[in-house]
Amino acid sequence: MGMRRFGGILGSLLVVACGGGAAAGGGAPQPAPSSTQQSPLPSPTSVSSPQSANCMPASTPAPTPTPSGPSPAPATGLGVPSPFTIQVVANLPSPRELSFAPNGDLFVGTEYSKIYIIRNAEDQAATPQVFADVGDQPAAGVTVALQDCSIYVGSQYAVWRIPYTIGDTQAQSAPVKVAAIRTGSAPPGSDGDVHRSTSVATIGNTLYAGVGSSCNACTEIDPTRATIQQMGLDGSHMTTKATRFRNPIALTVNPQTGTLWAGGAGQDKLPTGHPYEFFDPVSLHSGLADYGWPECEENHIAYTPGANCASTIAPRVEFPAYQTIISAVFYPANPSGSYAFPAQYRGGVFVSMHGSWHTPNGCTLPPRVAFVPMNGDTPVTPVDWSDPTKQWTDFVTGFQPGCTNRIGHATGITVGPQGDLFLADDQTGNIYRIRP
């Protein structure tokens, strides 16, 4: 679904839960679900605000002026609901996933091997500069993890840890590879629909990595592809949390509940129709969460003759086919910053979508940012399996003014410490700031 160059990822939250570590054991990508494959994940009751004191510098440096970039400018052509404004605050090469530090510095994954930092992003944003280079592209996934003073990066073949002290403007040491992924080959005769990006998120002492498939529809021989892997923060005890998940992107954590959510895109060109895009609370499912691809998807629908789909997961949130979810972020339930959103947005989730490369009805589906009202981990509006437009409303529009021509592509999305929303665009390179 959507633009296939890099598959897609998603968004990440600064707020993390404190709780249990990664589970031991192994897991192949295709077995039936089993609750014995890993120990329980951190429960919602373990959620607390992250403590950043240990991530502060040992001594307070003399204050220096924050270097400034261009003044914010209106985002021409894009629309947001009243009373919001949307501005361009920075520009850099092919931005993807976003994650904030508590001092207002914004970290940006890219389609290349570099991670960028935008200092002071909520005020007069500085010109983006390279924070680190992991030497493997795309380094699309990024998340700030204060529980161990680190920045985690997901690239095509690895997950990396960069030690981080609040205020660092470049990595103080070389990135350390904590996990290897996509270590095997694609299946013989693969259709070549390769998803290369890796989305990352953390909950307490557990690190998650969403690894896309090597094909549109196949049985993987690489045990990490088409899965969400979970592991310790040091990469230890890596095992499979979700399987048969064609392209697990938009990994994000609901700060109210400590639940890991992920977005997924169904396979293309099915003779019986196309499954919807979905967004689901992966860590609420005990044991190994089986999403059924390619035999079963959507509402227990079988796409392979004779497939038994009764035990596969029917996701909680659905979007139209081919929208291509890239990133997601939950808005805080109790924001206290200067740019807090109105009450109707609090506790809900914003989902950015790249749009389609298919032309159903003669036109591509447009990139957009959607908003889904939530009660904790339950959508306010239940899934309507006959209409995948019921659960959400448009929030950022205008990326596609015509039938196929576009002025941008929505990618990473996150919330700043002061409550404003930030959005990346990998077509123009823009970083947009949205606030009341």
N, C-alpha and C positions, 0 to 999 in steps of 0.2 A: 504494500500500500504506500502511496505517496512517493516522494522523491527517494530513489533507491541508492543514491551515491554513497551515503553513509548510514542508512538505516534510520538512525535517530536515537536520541536519548532524552532526557530529560531533565529535569530540574532537581534542585536539591534544597534542603532547608538548613539554616544555621541551627535551629533549635533541635536538640536531640534528647533522647531519653537516656536515663542512667539505669542500667540493669544488667541482666545476665550475659554471659559470653557466648561465643559461637559453640555449636554442638560438634561432637566428634562423629566420625563415620564417613561413609562414602555414598555416592549416588549417581547413577547413570541417568541420562536425560529422558529415557523412554519407558521406565518401568511403571507398573500400576502404583497408585498412591499407597503409602504405608506410614502409619504413625510411629513406627519404630525407627525410622531412618535418621531422626535427629531429636534432640531434647527440646522441650518447649521454649519458645521465644520469650523475651521479656514481656510481662503482662502490662496492660494499660496502667495499673496502679503504680508502676515503677517510674512513671514520667515525672521529671522535675526540670527546672530551668538549669541550663548548663552553667557551671562555675568557670569563669575565665581567669581567676586570679593567678593560677599556676602558669597561664600562657602569657602573662605580662613580662616585659623585659626586666632583668635583674636590677637595673638602675634606670632612672628617668633621664633620657637624653635631653640636651638643650633644645628648646623649641625651634623649629625651622619652618619657614613658610611652606605651605602645601602648594606644589606646582599646579597651575591651572591650565586646563585645556580651553577649547572654544566655549563661548557662552552658549547655554541651552537655546535651541531653536525649535519652532513648531515642527511637528512631524507631518509634513505635507502629504495630504491624501488619506491619512488614517483617521478613523473615527472612534471615539469613546463616548459612553453615556454621560449626560449631565449629572453631576457638576464637575466632571473630571477634565483634566488637560493631559495631553501627551506631548512630550518634547524629546528631541534627540540630544543626548548629553555626551556621547562619545562615539567613536568609530574605530574599528579594528578589523583585521582580516578574519572573515568567516566565523563569527562568534557562535557558540553553541550553549552549553550548560552554564548556569550562573550560581554563585554562592557568596553570601556576605560574611564578613567579619564584623564583630560588634562595634568596632570603631568607625564603621561606614566605608571601609575598603571593599570593593567588589572584585571577586575572582571570576575569570571567564575562561572556560574551555573552548577549544577551537577545532576546526577541521584539519589543522596541522599538528605539529608535535609540541606546540608552545601553549603555556598557560599565561594569561595576562592578568595584570592588576590595574584597576582604576581607583585611584585614591580619592577619598572624599566624594564619593559618587552621589551622595544625597544633597550636597551643597554645590560648590563650584568644582565640578569633576575635573580631575587631572587628566592629562593626555595619557592614554593607555600605554603601559610599558610591559615588557616581557618579565614575568616573575620566575618562570622555570621552563626548561625544555626537557621532556622525558625521552626524546629520541625515537618516538614511535607515534605514527599518526593514523587516524585522528585521535587527538587527546581531548575528546569531546566532553567527558564526564568530569565534574569537579565538585567537591564538597568540603567545607570547613568543619573540622571535628574538634571541638574544644575539649572534649573529655580526655584526649591524649595530646593536645596541642599539635595538631597535624592538619595538613591538607591532603586529601586523597584524590587521585586522578585515575580515571579509567581511559585507557587507550585501546588500540585494536588487539594487542596481544598480551596486555599486562594490566595489573592494578598497582599503583605507585603510592608511596607515602613520602610526604615532604614535611619535615619538622617545621613548626610554625610558632613564632612569637608575635603577638599582636603588635602591629606597626611595621613588621618586615615589609620591605618593598621589593625584595628579591629573595629567592631561596638561599639560605645560609649554608646549605650543604646539598650534595647531589641527591636527586630523587632515588629512593630505594624501592626496588621491585619487591612487592609482598606476595604477589600471586601471578601465575602464568595462566592465560586463558587462550582459547582457540589454538591449542597445541597440536591438534590432529588435522587431518585432511578432510576435504569435502567428500561426500559419498561419490562413488563412481557414477558417471552419467548425470551429475548434478546439473540443474537448470541455470546455475550461475547467478542466482539472485542473492548476492552475498551482503549481509549486514555487518558493517565493520565497527560501529561505535559501541561504547560500553558506558552504561550509566551506573553511578555509584551513590550509595547512601549509607549512613551509619545510625544504629540505635544502640546506645550504651557501648558495650564492648564487642558488638557485632558489626561487621562490615559486609555490605551486600554489593553484588555486581550483576547487572543485567547484560547478558551476552546473546546477541542476535544469531539467527540461523545462517547457514551457508547456502540456503536455497529457498525457493518459494514453497515447495512441498517435497519432502524427502524424509527418510529415516536417518538421522545423524549418526555418524560413527565417532565423532568427537564428543566426549561426555560433558563438555562445558557449553556447547552451542545450544541455542534455543532453550536456555535455562536462566534462572536467577540463582547465583551461587551465594552462599553465606559462609563466613569465616571469622576468625578472630581478627582484631585490628592489625596483628602482625602477619596475617595471612594463614595462620595455623588452622588445622582441622577444616579445611574447605570441603563443603558438601553441598548438595543440591537442595534448595528450598522449593523451587518451582520448576516444573518440567513441561515439555511439549508446549513451549511458550515462544511462538515464532520470532518475535522481536520485542523482548521486554525492555521498554524504554520508559522515560519519565519517572524513574524511581524517586520517591519523595516520602516524607514522614509526616503524619498528622500529629502536630504538637500537643493536641488535646488528649490523644489516646496512646501515642507511641506506636501507632500501627504503620507498617510499611505498605505503601500503595505503589502500583506500577501500571503503565499503559501498554497496550498491545495492539498490533495490527494483524488482521486475519490474512489468509493467503489470497492470491489474485486468481482471476480467470477460472473460477469454479463453474462447472457446467450447470450446477443447480442454483447458482446465484452467489452472492458475496456475503461473507459474514461481516458483522459490524466491527468497528474499532471499539476497544473496551478499556476500562479503567477499574482496577479491583484491589481490595485490601488483602494483599498476598499473605501477610503474616497472621491474619485472623484464621487462616485455614491450618488446622493441625497437620503435623506430619508433612508429607510431600504433596505440594499443591499441583494438581494435574490439570492443565488447560487444554489438553486434547489434540493439539495440532500434530499432523495434518488430518488425522482421521475424524476428529470431532472438534467443533467450535461452537461458539454462540450459545443458544439455549438448548444444550445437549443434542445439537443437530449432527447427524452422521454424514460425512462426505465420502466415506469409504464403505462399499457394500459389506454388510455383516459386522461393522464396527459397533461395539457396545459402548455407548456414550453416557450411560446413566451415572457414572461416578465422576465425570469431568465437571469442572467448575463452570457455573453460569454467572458471569461477572455482574457486579452491582451497578455499574454505570456504562451506558452504551452511547456511541456516536456513529454517524453514518459511515458506511464503508469508504475507504480511501482517504479519509481526512488526515491520517498519519499523525498521531499524537507524538510530540517531541519532548515536552516538559510539562511539569505540573507543580503547583505550590498551594498549600493550605494557608488561608489567611488567618492570622491569630484571632482567637475568640475574644480576647480582651486587650486590644492594642492600646498603647499609652503614648505613642510617638506623636510628633507634630503633624503628621500627614495621615492620621488614622482614617480608614475608609468608613463610610456610613454603616449603620448597624446591620443592614440587610446583607452585607458581604462578609460579616464576621463569622468565622468557623467554616466558611465554604471553601471551595477549591477552584483555582484558575488553571485551565488546561490550554496549552498552546499547541496549535496544529499547523503542519507544514503545507497542507493542501495535497491534491492528487496530481499524478502524472497521467492518469487515465482521463478519458473524456466521456464520462457517462452523459447521455443526452446531448452530446456534441460539445460540451464545455468541461473544463477541469473544475474540481471542487476548490473553493478559495481557501488560502491560509486564513487563520483566525485565532483569536483567544476567546474561549468560552468560559462561562461561570456556572458552577454547579452548586446550588444551595445544599448544605449538609446539616444533619443532626449527628454530631460525632462522626462515626464511620458509616452512617446510613444516609443515603440521599433523600432529600425531602420528598422528591417524586420518584416512585418506584420505576423500574424498567418497564417499558411498553415494548414487547418484542415485535410488534407490528409497526412501531414508529420510533426510530432512534433519535428523534429531535425533541422529545418530551421533557427530558431531565435538565436541560441547560438552556442558557440564553447567550447571545453574542455579547462580548465585552469590548474587544478590539476588532474593527473591521476596516475594509478599504484596501487590503493588500492586492486584490484582484479587481480592477475597475472594469474589465471587459470579460469576454468569454474565456480567453486563455492567457491574456497578457497580465503580468504581475509587476508590482512595484516593490515587492519584498516578500520574505518568508519568515514567519514566526518560528523561533527556536526556544532558547532557554528563557525561563521565567522564575522570579524569586521576589521575596518581600524584603525591603530594607529595614534596618533597626528603627527608623522613624515612621514606619508604616506605609511608605509608598511602594508601588509595584514597579519592577524593572523587567524589561523584555528585550531579548536579542533578536536580530534579523540577519541571517547568514547570507542573504542576497546583497543587501546594501552594506553590511558591516556595521549598521547602526545599533546602538544601545539606547532604548527608549525608557523614559521615566514617566510614570503615570501617578498622578496624585489629585485629590480634590482641589 
